[in-house]
């Protein structure tokens, strides 16, 4: 999947998402997700559908988890040399 204009996604075949929705609630212990919905008829006919669109499915979606600020900061910390050094010492 590749990002595109207006906050929507475009697949490798060039088909854009037809809509997007935010799922999940804030402050419940799980990160909310943005889900992108694609036109299943275009997916079925796409030459790149193998491995992307599963036969028998009625729709194609792609979800991205929206990480909280704390998760983002922790992820960045784990990429630091300080963290990697300390992890090796354990």
N, C-alpha and C positions, 0 to 999 in steps of 0.2 A: 504494500500500500504506500502511496505517496501523498503528501499534503498538497493542497491547492489553494486557490483564492477563496476568499469569503469564509474561511474556517471549515470548508468541506474537504472531503477526501476524494482522490481520484485513484483508481486501481491501475495496475500496470498496463491493462488493455486500453486505458483512457476513458473508462466509464466513471462518471462522477456519482457521488452519493446523492440520493434523492431527498433525504432528510436526515436530521440528527436529533438526538434526544439525550438529556442528562438523566442518568438513573442512579438510584441510591440517595441517601440523605446525609446531610452533614452531621458531624459530631456523634456518630453512632458506633464508631470503632472500625468501620470499613470505609475505604476510600470510594467516593462516588466515581462513576464511569460516564464517559461520553460515548454513545453508541451511534455509529453511522449505518444507515440502511441503503442498500443498493437495489436496483431494479433486477429482479431475479430472471426475467426473460432475457435481458441483455447478458447476464452472467451465463445462462444456459447455452447461448449461441456463441459466446466468446471463444476464440481459439486458445486463450490462455486460462480457460476455466479448470483444466486438470490441476488438482491440488489446491484449488481455491474454492470452487463451488462444488459441493457434494451432491450427486444425483439423488433425487427424491426429496430434497429440501425445498420448502416453499419460499424461503427468503435467504438473503445473504446480509450478514451484519459484520461489523468490525468495531471492537470496543477498545477504548483507551482508558486506563485508570488515571484519575486525577489525583496526584500525590499531594498530601498536605505539606506545608512549609517544613514541618519537623522531619517528615520522611525525606524530603528533598535535601535538607541540610545533612542528615545522617548519611545519605547516599554519597554526597560530595565528600564527607569526612572519610568514608571508607575507601575512596579513591586516592587519598593523600598518602604521601610517603611515610609520614609519622604513623598512621594506622597500619600500613603494610609492614613496617619495621616491628611494631609492637605485636602484630599478629604472628609474625615469624618467631618471635621470642617465646610465645606461648608454646 
